Amino acid sequence: MKRSRLSLLTACALLAPLVLGTPAAAAAGPAAGAEAGRPGTGTAGPAPLALVNPGFEQGGEGWVFSSGTGVATNYPHGGKGLVYLDDGAGKSVTQTVKATGRGTYDISAWIATGGPNGTFVARVNGAVVASVTLPAAANYRRYTLSRITLARGDRLEIGFGSGDGWVNADDLMVSPSSPADPRISSSDPKIVEMFDWAKRKANSWVQLPGTQGPLNVDEWNTAGSGTGTYGASYWAGYANRSGYYSRDFAHQLAGAGVLGLSGANKAMLRSFAASATAEHAYYPVWALNFDTTSYLSIDYRSPTSFVREVPATFELVQKAAEAYRWSGDRAYVDDPALWDFYRHATGEFVDLHNGTRDNGSVKVAEGTGKGIFQGTASYNEQSGEPLAEAGDAIGSQYQAYLAMAELARGKGDRDLAATYDRKARELKAYFNSTWSGTGSGADMVRGYTTDGRALTGWGKENSWFMPMKQILAPGARLDAYLDYIDQQASGEDAPSNIEALTYLPDTFFTNNRSDTAWKWMNHVYDQKDVQHVNAKQGTNGDYPEVSFTLLGQTVEGLLGVEPDAPARTLTTQSRLPAGMDWLKIDDLRIGAGTFSLRHDGATKSTLTNTSSSGAYTWEARFPGTHATITVNGVPWKARTKVVDGVTYTYATPTVTAGRTVTVQVG
């Protein structure tokens, strides 16, 4: 088991579900109403499946060892123990468990190697069903065996095999395989490779509801504070902490929607909503444990001292509307806890945090300028600027108003919807006429300090969120600012943390700059095997936000999918970059429906409704004004509309179950 002496990667042993031990009382926090059952379906989920001693903290219990293998303590991923295999052929460490019921599972492990050709394998009743051949990688990386289907009584064997160098493994985790199994095909093999990697990686972060796992684990408290029963959830934040974060969750929600994880999305969003109490001045807490009820202790000290950032409050409202569109779940407009959160976030929260600057007739939520435990105005925690108002906060507030209007319409309250539509219009008009100043590019205002100074220049999140949230009006000023963002993010002042860069594809797709967005998707993916700037986190690719956002950016970005399950409507727009001739997705889930969608360039789109029943209205959009448009070769009247300053030609055929429709412009 000899290995090169690299610095110890002191990540914690939270990645493995615990099998033994009694759940302990969690840190204080209101019940979040996490759902049981398979995420996204509301039906019974997969049967429990637990490995014995998955983190090797009980020595070799539950495992079978060949010669040249064993348990050691010199280089754990987390906790104190790990399993090792010496170099050379023929060595193995295995565990066999008997399935208690039906289910499909992903099984992950953190593995480091001193050479190539080791193996991580799953066998069902003696037959190999999934395997990974390991590369040489001396720092721990996370590997996953995907979509292992078991019936009651099946015997599942999980094993590690030796290779051309030592192999160390630690912290196994069982996840329920995602309800959806979307598949990408394309003329460009890079997007196929990228999507397949992202799908497997994202699913590896999903918790199996009912799992007993540690609480309040972080880099300084690697043992945590007892255990709890995990709810429907997934990792959203550092891989060495036992919880999920509001900012990360908001950015990962679309990718989770692509995987059909609507149950987890709702449970997690509801947990944040329940935490946004009057005692917390209507801020949601920053992070919760995977039990979906207790606050992650590293970020929560007391009701007056916890990490909180203004944009997150508003992003959660925006993402609730997005989750509603993906799932069609009426709980997003009927659940009193969620509805109260939306109203407080777009009402009392703004009133309570609008006292430093005079914004005239509009209200702008503000931070204190005193650090993350007292409330910051921006996601950019590294700037050190005492911000009262920031571009990412005001942009997110704008989108929260639009989302509140949409949710009110879903609830049937037209008057309330009209009120928030007006609030959104007024805030956007104020931003463009007054708040953002008169400069362009580097001279545009992107924040104000607590003493009233306007800030220009590069603000990272408080720069790119303004066009991403579409609060910047279309036109030359927006175009210049997008150029500026691309230049700054590509230069010496680029963010050093990969999770910040994951927003750039969204920023450019939203503003129809497909080539630039695709460039940034490639950059993020190509950095996946690089060590994260926080070494305790692991590689960039093992930061959960990376895989989830690549999924969302493929579907909402490249394929331009805008779901509206409540209205049984699907809008699409090809945003294929130069050099990508065609792109197709199969098993795209929207509400109870399933679809295949293909774009050929920017002028031809094909949708198949693969559902067993039901019909959807398809709004097939194409940028520009086109003289002709056909549906399955039959001419239709060419109609146009302007959306966010862009003119589209479109058709709205009805696509019934089993039908394929092709729309083309010329």
Secondary structure, 3 states (H helix, E strand, C coil): CCCCCCCCCCCCCCCCCECCCCCCCCCCCCCCCCCCCCCCCCCCCCCCCCCCCCCCCCCCCCCEECCCEEEECCCCCCCCCEEEECCCCCCEEEEEEECCCCEEEEEEEEEEECCCCEEEEEEECCEEEEEEEECCCCCCEEEEEEEEEECCCCEEEEEEECCCCCEEEEEEEEEECCCCCCEEEECCHHHHHHHHHHHHHHHCCECCCCCEEECCCECCECCCCCEEECCCCECECCCCCCEEEHHHHHHHHHHHHHCCCHHHHHHHHHHHHHHCCHHHCCCCCCEEECCCCCECHHHEEECCEECCEHHHHHHHHHHHHHHHHHHCCCHHHHCHHHHHHHHHHHCHHHHHCCCCCCCCCCCCCCCCCCCCCCCECCCCCCCCCCEEEEHHHHHHHHHHHHHHHHHHHHHCCHHHHHHHHHHHHHHHHHHHHHHCCCCCHHHCCCEEECCCCEECCCCCHHHHHHHHCCCCCCCHHHHHHHHHHHHHHCCCCCCCCHHHHCCHHHHHHHCCCHHHHHHHHHHHHHCCCCECCCHHHCEHHHCHHHHHHHHHHHHHHHCCCEEEHHHCEEEEECCCCCCCCEEEEEEEEECCEEEEEEEECCCEEEEEECCCCCEEEEEEEEECCCCCEEECCEEECCEEEEECCEEEEEECCEEECCCEEEEEEC
